[in-house]
Amino acid sequence: MTRHYSIAHVSTAHLSTAHVSIAPLAGAVAALVVHTAALAQGVTPNKVLFDATKAQMAGNADWVIDADTNNIGTGTGGLMVVGAGTESNPQRFPTPAQSGITASTPETYWKGALSAWGVALVKRGFSVETLPVGARITFGDPTNAQDLSNYGIYVIPEPNILFTLAEKQAILRFVAAGGGLFLGGNHSGSDRNNDGEDPVVVYNDLFTNNGIAVNPFGFAANANSFTLIASFPATDAAAAPILNGPAGSVTAIEYNAGSTITVTGAARGALFRTAARANNDVMFAYSTYGSGRVAMLGDSSPPDDGTGDTADTLFPGWAGEVNGDHADAIINACVWMNPTVAPPPPPCPADIDGSGSVDGADLAGLLQSWGACAKCAADIDGSGAIDGADLAALLQSWGACP
């Protein structure tokens, strides 16, 4: 089901200083326009798209949920070229079919260093796909079968190629419309395809050079590298969906050459590098933008399940480190950011007696209930009282219901 929003869903929080008031007038107008435009386009809950268009298979990386062939190499400018090497070439739909996954299916059902992540999502009722090499990143383009509007969560694991301006704006519009965005990073200097851009640079470019809003999510990737186990979860209740979600409780995280994150504005840290829990020393961050939610992890090793491309050196970070806290934190974040579908409003709230039309019987029922009346059918606007506003709404809806 596709979720749509009306302008009424744009709350004052969406037009907070983080998005509008601190920006120049032109930037404020641009931010408002992208929110308004995005709200007219829906997103699709329970469907997760893993990006593989930004050299996620280059070098010693294999950040894919499944690949049936290994025939990709690094070409001119760091682009991934089919037929030029032996790296994983993930296809759109993982095989065997995800319909065959049961509660006991192992992550080796698929071949990729992120297969455990994909299998775990399917076990929780999600469907998963890959955005393969050469595919387009768009939002609201009906000519693209993998347009972001067809998904509820977009996962970008360790990108090594810059996003184009159009791609960056599509990502922001997707999140503003209610989509979930999971950003997986790595340490400064991890330029696996040798194009001069590492994930730190790629993400900071997304945050600052998108033509819509400066630092829309409140994240900045720090140019550093740490290898450590940290047991410093956030102490505020807001982080509970990630630290104590349906997958389990999370108390620690392990970095193997990962970069920290600086959070500002609405962004918060869920796991920190030190007990000081400084905003510029975050290991796992989360935020909101428009109607959507965003999470960022500064290292690629936590979701690595240790299996995949046999030519790469992979490590069991998913379940083999910190007592499985990595898997729990990542799945908790996905559940938290998955769009939800609100029940549709009554098609004709002024039809008090449910006859299919607004008529004299409904008017009589409203007048008989006049005054304070909690949860009454005649309280059309839900104010807790039957008054002139309800009468006006009834008269405006007079006749057959749509």
Buried (B, 14 or more C-beta within 10 A) or exposed (E): EEBBBEEEBBEEEBBEEBBBEEBEEEBBEBBBEBBEBBBEBBBBBBBBBBBBBBBBBBBEBBBBBBBEEBBBBBBEEBBBBBEEBEBBBBBEEBEEEBEEBEEEBEBEBBBBBBBBBBBBBBBEEBBBBBBBBEBBBBBBBEEBEBBBBBBBBBBBBBBBBBBEEBBBBBBBBBBBBBBBBBBBBBBBBBBBBEBEBBBBBBBBBBBEEBEBBBBBBBBBBBBBBBEEEBEBBBEEEEBBBBBBBEBBEBBBBBBBBBBBBBBBBBBBBBBBBEEEBBBEBBBBBBBBBBBBBBBBBBBBBBBBBBBBBEEBEBBBBBBBBBEBBBBBBBBBBBBBBBBEBEEEEEEBBBBBBEEEBBBEEBBEBBEEBBEEBEEBBBBBEEEEBBBEEBBEBBEEBEEEBE
